[in-house]
Amino acid sequence: MSMNIRLFCLFVLLPLNLWSADIYVSTTGNDSTGNGSIGAPYATIAKALTAITDSNGGWNIILRGGTYNVTGITIGVADTGVDAGSDGVIDSTWNTMRSYPGEWAIIDGQNSCNNNTGSAIRNSGYDHAVGTVSSDFAQAWAFERLEITNASDNSTVASGLWWNGGPFIARYLYVHDCNVSGSSGLPTGIGGCSWRDATVEYNYCADNGATTIDGNIANSSQMSIHAAWEYNGGTVDTGWCMKNNTIRYNYLYTSRRTSGILVKGSERIEDTRNGSDDTYETWGDDIHHNIIIGGTGEGAGLRYMQDYVQVYKNIIAPYGSAERTAGICVKRVASEG
């Protein structure tokens, strides 16, 4: 076989999504004259997202050091990555957003994030585990080595990174001071609905959530996942369920009255509603080796209500002595109201 034929096989016959494309962003870049190369970067993350031209995955948004002011970045389904192995393990078909090696990028929401979860970064799709479910959301994204702060709408909702479904990866993130005054809007650092095959690890989340108590502290946290919960009986739709997530090696700190890791609702898929045949015993999340340092008032270090969850080797201290305070809270009841 001649050299020309070998080269033809290498460059033409291999699937295109094996090749990753790097898109660079810099605080000194230019959205009008830049082309996303390292020598001519864009100025904004929003512009970098428009440079993703297909949904085959393999796109990397690389942020040079500095602060990027945003008003809420939404990653649409057209910008999805591909979980080629269907296993939540990152490979060349995933999309990524990360700091340039040796530099540190800060994403500042300026407390003016205008999407409906007050997020600095989020994907499109359903916003709650019950009521408005859509399969149209981006998946197979990894977020690494970024700082996210001041992500809120300055009114009711706040979250640094909000991701629905999965798989996705969040690692080496510093998410802090994503706040609103009350907890009715479920303020958090890293959150989302019905996570699946997600890996959330080596993150530092600090002082996110509600700054004041408004009667429902259970809604305020450093990390939160909305489970496939429902009220007043009925059967849980397993198509909405969170499953097979790994949350590990995170440091969660608050000086306020918030929970560390929170599951909103109770995901009870093996009970009188769906039967008890252990069909879903492999769906439980793994929560281990996290350090959760709490405030002095209401809240729980770990408030996780999911069948078959595995919780081990976490450090939780202290969470105060007020009513409704606990290091670990697991709730399983026949009905909720």
Order of alpha helices (4+ residues) and beta strands (2+ residues): alpha-beta-alpha-beta-beta-beta-beta-beta-beta-beta-beta-beta-beta-beta-beta-beta-beta-beta-beta-beta-beta-beta-beta-beta-beta-beta-beta
